Amino acid sequence: MNISDIPHDMTFKFGPNLREIPLNKMDMLHGMMYLQKQLDDKTLDDTEKGKLHGLLGYFLRVIGELDESKRHLNEAIAIFRDSGRKQSVFINQLRLANTYQWETDYETSNKMFAELMDLAENNPDYIEYRDFVYEHQGKNLFDQGEYEQALDLFHKALALRSGNRNSELIKTTETAIETCEKKLNK
């Protein structure tokens, strides 16, 4: 299942702290109930279960349910690890690092982002995720007031995205750069 398959409005915008804010929180909650109901389907294979747990973990973070977010993301990671889907493990570890960031457990988020960045920079299996790691680690550093380091990572993400990524991703990175520059100029 992909986000576009959910029959509810799961869209969001980024607020002044670079965090997702649901455009329609009630509809997002209904969408998460839809995902939870899909998990009850006993005919689902492990890949679909992992995807559902990953999406639930992601959206639970967006609405601030951090403990439940961690539970679902760890479940997704375990499912994907057991089935040998390394890239899916990586994506959900990135989501989990964001959840620790939102919890202000920076010791854990910094450690996780460092490991993910090392993989993305040094392992060809994950190189296509560098821009995501740079942007999300940038947001992690932004939350910690490390604006110069965050800005450097946002610029790295933008450089990678400018050549071949969609305009929506480029726009989010440009917004992160603008927001960070405003913080530095205060």
N, C-alpha and C positions, 0 to 999 in steps of 0.2 A: 504494500500500500504506500502511496505517496501522498503528500499533503494535498495535492490537487484532487485526490479521490475522496476527501472528507467532505460530506455534503453540508458544511457549515463554514462560516466566515472565520478563517484562521489567520487573517492578515494582521499585521502590526506595523507600527512606526517606531522609529528610534527617538527616545526622549533626550533631554539635554545631558543626561549622564551616560549616553550611548547604550542604554538598555532598551530592550523591546517593550513596547506598550501595546496591548491588544487594541485594535480599532473597535471591536465589539466584544467586550469581555464575556458577556452572557452567551454569545454565539460560540466563542472559543470554548467555554465550559461545556456547552452542548456537543461540540466537536470532540472534546475529550471523553465525554460519556459514550459517544459513538465508538471511539477507538477502544474504550474499555469493553464495550459490548462485543466488539469484533474479537477480542481476546478470548471470549467465552466459547468461540467456535472450536470444537474439538477436532475438526478436520484440518486446521491450519498446520502447515509445516513449520519447522523451526525458523526458517528464514523470515516468514511472515510474522511469526511471534516476535522475533527480534526487532523487526521494523516497527511493529506496533508499540513495543516497550520503549524503543528509542524515541518515537514521536511523542508518546505520552510523557516521557521524561523531559523532553525538550519543552513542550507546552506547559507542563507543570512548573518548570522554572520560570517561564514567562509570566505566569499568574502568581508566582511567589510561594508555591508549595514545594519548598526545597527538599524536605525529607523524602517526600513521595517522588520527587524528581530523581533523587539519588537512587532510590530503590528500583525504579523502572530502568534507569540507565545502567545500573549494575547488572540487572537481569538481562538487558540487551547485550551487554559486553560478554556475560557468561555464555549466552546462547551462541553468539557469533564466534567466540573463542573456541567453543566445543565443536563448531562446524567448520573451523578453519578459515573463516571469512575475515582475514586480517584487516582489510580496509574498513569494513563495517565496525570492527572493534575500535579502530583508530577514530572514526567519526564520532562514535559514542563516548570515547574517552575525552574527546574535545568538548563535547556537550557536558560531560561530567565535570571537567575542569571549570567550565563556565558556572556550573551550579555551585561549586566550592567558592568561586570568586564572589558570587552574589551573596553567599553566606558570610563573606569576609574572612574565610579560612584561607588566607593568602599563602600560608606555609604549604598547604596542600595544592592550591591552584598553581603556585609558582613552580613547584616540583613537577606537577603533571605537564604544564606547558613547556617546561625545559625539556622533558623527555619527548614530548610530541614534536617540538621544534627540531631536536636532534634527529629524530626519525625522518621528518619531512626534508631536512637538509642533506641527510647522508644516506638515505635508503631509497633506491629508485622506485620501490613499491609505493612510496608515499609522497614523492616529489610534487605530484599534482595538487597536493593539499597545502603547500607552503603558504599561499596567499591567505588561506583560511586561518592557519596557525598564526601567521604574523598579525592579522587583524584581531583575532581573539586574544592573543597574548598582549597586543597593544591595549585592548580594552581592559584587560586585567591590570596592566600597569597604570592605565588612566585612573582606575578606581583607587589605586594606591598613591595617587598624586605624582607619579613618575612620568610627567608629561613629555619631557624631551625624549626619553626612551620609547614611550608610546608613539610619539610622532614619527620617530625613525622607523618603527615597525609598520605604521600605517603607510608611509611612503614606499616601503618595500612591497607591501601588499598591492598598492596601486600600480607600481611598476609591473608586477606580474599580471595584474588583471587588465591593464590597458591594452595589451596585445590581443587577447583572445577570449576574454570573459564577457558575460552579459552586462548590459548597461545598468541593471539594478545593483549588481555587486560593486560596480565602479562608483555608483552614486553613494552607496553606504560608506565606502572607504573615503570618498571625498568629504562627506559629512563628518566622519570621524576626524579627518585632518583639520577641517575648519573649526570644529569644537575644541580640539586640542590646542590649536594655535590661539584661540580666544583665551583659553586658560593660561597659556604662556605669556600672553600680552597684558594680563591683568596686573 
